[in-house]
Amino acid sequence: MSKMSKMIKDMTKTLEILKDAKDQDIVPPEENCFFKTLNGSYVYCYKVDDDGDGNMIVLTGGHGVSSDSGEEPGETYYVNEEGYFKSDDLGAATLMSLVQAVDIKLP
């Protein structure tokens, strides 16, 4: 598959997920809380800055775009005070916006 074909395939997948989620509410970040994202990734908010931005770490999943933070597990990224992925270039990374706080019990 050519690089262009892969880009088209990835963009199409992103648009399909966004279309399915068009009525989905985005939730604001909350410190020390686990979240599920638009694309089904699980992330943890380890800090909320004074301006309300959430500092997130990817636990499972990721958006798979090497040019943006949050590509894969272990990487960190930011969401704004509303819970949307914080970036000037909105694309597949937008799928890392927060849709649901989840209750995960750790041992």
Backbone as CSV, one residue per row, in Angstrom:
resi,resn,N_x,N_y,N_z,CA_x,CA_y,CA_z,C_x,C_y,C_z
1,MET,0.854,-1.175,0.000,0.000,0.000,0.000,0.895,1.232,0.000
2,SER,0.610,2.168,-0.880,1.404,3.394,-0.953,1.136,4.265,0.279
3,LYS,2.029,5.190,0.527,1.874,6.108,1.655,0.584,6.926,1.503
4,MET,0.279,7.362,0.287,-0.937,8.140,0.035,-2.185,7.294,0.309
5,SER,-2.167,6.043,-0.116,-3.309,5.151,0.132,-3.527,4.947,1.631
6,LYS,-2.415,4.793,2.375,-2.531,4.631,3.828,-3.119,5.886,4.464
7,MET,-2.684,7.060,4.009,-3.215,8.314,4.562,-4.717,8.420,4.303
8,ILE,-5.144,8.068,3.108,-6.571,8.126,2.777,-7.353,7.139,3.632
9,LYS,-6.817,5.940,3.804,-7.476,4.924,4.638,-7.604,5.414,6.080
10,ASP,-6.517,5.990,6.631,-6.528,6.489,8.011,-7.509,7.642,8.174
11,MET,-7.541,8.562,7.210,-8.453,9.711,7.293,-9.911,9.252,7.203
12,THR,-10.166,8.278,6.350,-11.521,7.747,6.206,-11.979,7.109,7.512
13,LYS,-11.092,6.346,8.149,-11.422,5.716,9.431,-11.715,6.781,10.492
14,THR,-10.885,7.823,10.529,-11.087,8.916,11.484,-12.437,9.581,11.271
15,LEU,-12.766,9.878,10.016,-14.050,10.521,9.721,-15.231,9.636,10.091
16,GLU,-15.115,8.327,9.884,-16.191,7.406,10.256,-16.428,7.414,11.762
17,ILE,-15.346,7.401,12.526,-15.471,7.435,13.990,-16.082,8.760,14.436
18,LEU,-15.620,9.872,13.852,-16.159,11.181,14.223,-17.638,11.298,13.859
19,LYS,-18.016,10.757,12.709,-19.419,10.807,12.300,-20.288,10.026,13.287
20,ASP,-19.815,8.847,13.707,-20.562,8.043,14.679,-20.656,8.734,16.041
21,ALA,-19.679,9.581,16.344,-19.616,10.227,17.658,-20.132,11.661,17.647
22,LYS,-20.776,12.083,16.563,-21.154,13.499,16.443,-22.085,13.974,17.551
23,ASP,-22.857,13.080,18.143,-23.757,13.456,19.231,-23.200,13.089,20.604
24,GLN,-21.977,12.602,20.625,-21.323,12.174,21.874,-20.839,13.400,22.635
25,ASP,-21.110,13.447,23.920,-20.625,14.544,24.751,-19.156,14.328,25.091
26,ILE,-18.392,15.389,25.055,-16.998,15.366,25.486,-17.001,15.815,26.943
27,VAL,-16.206,15.145,27.771,-16.196,15.456,29.205,-14.882,16.138,29.591
28,PRO,-14.941,17.035,30.583,-13.729,17.754,30.997,-12.777,16.843,31.777
29,PRO,-11.491,17.170,31.745,-10.518,16.369,32.494,-10.684,16.553,33.994
30,GLU,-10.367,15.518,34.706,-10.401,15.546,36.170,-9.140,14.854,36.663
31,GLU,-8.416,15.512,37.555,-7.152,14.980,38.041,-7.341,13.622,38.727
32,ASN,-6.373,12.722,38.522,-6.365,11.379,39.099,-7.572,10.556,38.673
33,CYS,-7.931,10.669,37.407,-9.104,9.965,36.893,-8.755,9.271,35.573
34,PHE,-9.364,8.101,35.363,-9.218,7.362,34.115,-10.351,7.744,33.164
35,PHE,-10.048,7.735,31.857,-11.045,8.099,30.853,-10.977,7.166,29.656
36,LYS,-12.110,7.048,28.989,-12.181,6.411,27.679,-12.261,7.541,26.661
37,THR,-11.625,7.365,25.501,-11.599,8.398,24.472,-12.530,8.038,23.317
38,LEU,-12.686,8.957,22.379,-13.545,8.732,21.215,-13.187,7.466,20.447
39,ASN,-11.907,7.130,20.374,-11.505,5.951,19.615,-11.365,4.693,20.476
40,GLY,-11.817,4.766,21.731,-11.787,3.590,22.603,-10.496,3.397,23.371
41,SER,-9.567,4.345,23.265,-8.336,4.274,24.050,-8.670,4.551,25.513
42,TYR,-7.812,4.074,26.401,-7.938,4.402,27.816,-6.744,5.253,28.213
43,VAL,-7.040,6.331,28.945,-6.019,7.295,29.333,-6.212,7.670,30.803
44,TYR,-5.169,8.261,31.379,-5.205,8.695,32.773,-4.827,10.171,32.841
45,CYS,-5.604,10.940,33.588,-5.303,12.360,33.802,-4.523,12.480,35.107
46,TYR,-3.234,12.792,35.009,-2.402,12.878,36.198,-2.288,14.290,36.747
47,LYS,-2.757,15.291,35.980,-2.697,16.670,36.462,-3.638,17.536,35.646
48,VAL,-4.291,18.491,36.317,-5.064,19.530,35.630,-4.390,20.852,35.959
49,ASP,-3.940,21.551,34.916,-3.253,22.832,35.088,-4.215,23.906,35.574
50,ASP,-3.666,25.040,35.998,-4.466,26.165,36.474,-5.466,26.656,35.437
51,ASP,-5.137,26.500,34.155,-6.045,26.935,33.089,-7.077,25.871,32.720
52,GLY,-7.051,24.725,33.428,-8.037,23.677,33.197,-7.618,22.603,32.221
53,ASP,-6.452,22.763,31.581,-5.971,21.747,30.647,-5.558,20.487,31.395
54,GLY,-5.905,19.341,30.832,-5.554,18.064,31.438,-4.280,17.494,30.847
55,ASN,-3.411,16.998,31.718,-2.190,16.308,31.316,-2.509,14.824,31.335
56,MET,-2.483,14.200,30.163,-2.940,12.830,30.014,-1.784,11.898,29.667
57,ILE,-1.924,10.624,30.052,-0.993,9.592,29.608,-1.820,8.459,29.005
58,VAL,-1.380,7.971,27.863,-2.085,6.899,27.158,-1.761,5.569,27.837
59,LEU,-2.804,4.831,28.226,-2.626,3.510,28.831,-2.784,2.409,27.792
60,THR,-3.838,2.488,26.990,-4.050,1.540,25.894,-4.509,2.314,24.670
61,GLY,-4.142,1.839,23.513,-4.571,2.492,22.281,-3.623,3.589,21.870
62,GLY,-4.173,4.757,21.591,-3.426,5.882,21.041,-3.996,6.209,19.675
63,HIS,-3.576,7.325,19.110,-4.153,7.734,17.827,-3.325,7.288,16.628
64,GLY,-2.089,6.841,16.847,-1.289,6.296,15.763,-0.669,7.292,14.808
65,VAL,-0.707,8.574,15.135,-0.136,9.600,14.257,1.205,10.045,14.843
66,SER,2.285,9.762,14.134,3.619,10.009,14.688,3.950,11.486,14.861
67,SER,3.212,12.369,14.205,3.525,13.799,14.302,2.891,14.473,15.516
68,ASP,2.079,13.758,16.278,1.406,14.327,17.453,1.666,13.481,18.686
69,SER,1.661,14.106,19.855,1.813,13.364,21.099,0.556,12.531,21.340
70,GLY,0.714,11.434,22.082,-0.411,10.546,22.354,-0.570,9.445,21.318
71,GLU,0.497,9.193,20.567,0.450,8.212,19.482,0.240,6.782,19.985
72,GLU,0.869,6.442,21.126,0.837,5.062,21.607,0.933,5.025,23.132
73,PRO,0.681,3.848,23.734,0.751,3.744,25.196,2.080,4.247,25.751
74,GLY,1.982,4.960,26.873,3.153,5.519,27.525,3.415,6.969,27.159
75,GLU,2.832,7.432,26.061,3.032,8.825,25.661,2.038,9.737,26.373
76,THR,2.448,10.974,26.543,1.580,11.962,27.179,1.054,12.936,26.132
77,TYR,-0.067,13.561,26.471,-0.647,14.596,25.611,-1.541,15.475,26.460
78,TYR,-2.089,16.511,25.875,-2.929,17.456,26.596,-4.334,17.515,25.997
79,VAL,-5.309,17.732,26.877,-6.663,18.066,26.444,-6.979,19.436,27.031
80,ASN,-7.862,20.175,26.363,-8.231,21.486,26.901,-9.231,21.309,28.049
81,GLU,-9.684,22.413,28.606,-10.570,22.366,29.781,-11.907,21.690,29.491
82,GLU,-12.263,21.553,28.223,-13.510,20.872,27.858,-13.312,19.371,27.644
83,GLY,-12.055,18.940,27.451,-11.757,17.531,27.220,-11.373,17.196,25.790
84,TYR,-11.275,18.222,24.930,-10.862,18.005,23.543,-9.344,17.944,23.441
85,PHE,-8.828,17.057,22.578,-7.397,16.961,22.314,-6.869,18.347,21.966
86,LYS,-5.764,18.734,22.579,-5.230,20.085,22.397,-4.138,20.073,21.330
87,SER,-4.477,20.616,20.158,-3.545,20.668,19.039,-4.034,21.688,18.028
88,ASP,-3.094,22.277,17.303,-3.456,23.190,16.219,-3.867,22.417,14.970
89,ASP,-3.427,21.160,14.883,-3.694,20.326,13.716,-4.675,19.226,14.100
90,LEU,-5.959,19.486,13.893,-6.961,18.499,14.269,-7.104,17.459,13.168
91,GLY,-6.958,16.233,13.539,-7.057,15.106,12.615,-7.345,13.874,13.445
92,ALA,-6.623,12.797,13.179,-6.833,11.552,13.915,-6.619,11.742,15.414
93,ALA,-5.742,12.668,15.794,-5.479,12.911,17.210,-6.723,13.396,17.955
94,THR,-7.656,13.999,17.236,-8.910,14.461,17.840,-9.642,13.304,18.513
95,LEU,-9.412,12.088,18.023,-10.071,10.907,18.580,-9.606,10.602,20.005
96,MET,-8.595,11.312,20.493,-8.131,11.136,21.868,-8.848,12.092,22.828
97,SER,-9.896,12.745,22.365,-10.735,13.573,23.240,-11.475,12.661,24.212
98,LEU,-11.813,13.200,25.369,-12.395,12.403,26.463,-13.905,12.275,26.339
99,VAL,-14.419,11.046,26.425,-15.868,10.858,26.328,-16.493,10.252,27.577
100,GLN,-15.690,9.623,28.416,-16.286,8.971,29.584,-15.237,8.759,30.668
101,ALA,-15.560,9.193,31.873,-14.722,8.850,33.014,-15.026,7.397,33.372
102,VAL,-13.989,6.627,33.665,-14.200,5.218,33.998,-13.630,4.929,35.370
103,ASP,-14.286,4.026,36.064,-13.882,3.643,37.416,-13.030,2.378,37.318
104,ILE,-11.728,2.546,37.456,-10.809,1.415,37.392,-10.179,1.270,38.777
105,LYS,-10.327,0.108,39.355,-9.739,-0.170,40.671,-8.365,-0.772,40.498
106,LEU,-7.375,-0.156,41.083,-6.013,-0.661,41.046,-5.701,-1.396,42.334
107,PRO,-4.913,-2.481,42.261,-4.582,-3.227,43.499,-3.704,-2.431,44.433
